[in-house]
Amino acid sequence: MSSETKTGDSIDPANPEDTTSNPDKPGIELKLTSEGLLRGEFNDTFSARCVIRETEMTLPPTIILGRIGPSDYSPTSIFIHQDLARALIPLLQRFVETGALGDQQSPTPEAETSLTQELLHLEEADNIS
């Protein structure tokens, strides 16, 4: 087990599962769980505690993103595989840069249709595999 997180911050070896962080500190600090998986906590817009973490799932590789519930595998968690992450990255990057998901404040009907078709395609592919 590594003694450093992906962000280069050291982990307290006495408490490797401690994932508390300063909610005012920008960024998400990733720490190792006792299972050797990376996990980070953060506050959402409404100050609810949320988690991003690796899972044991390898086919396809999957991460968890969601609000913290009784466990990281709560019904409010979103399980994201690599193809879905690939589809989300351009949207999130655009939001980081512009504060909007589309090129304009309101997406065009064509853009909404294109995104819906892409998400449906990913969902169908996920159901087939």
Secondary structure, DSSP 4 states (H G I P E B T S, - for coil): --SB-TTSPBP-TT-TT-----TTSSS--EEE-TTS-EEEEEE-TT--EEEEEEEEEETTEEEEEEE--SSTTSTTEEEEEHHHHHHHHHHHHHHHHHSSSSSSSS--HHHHHHHHHHHHHHHHHHHH-
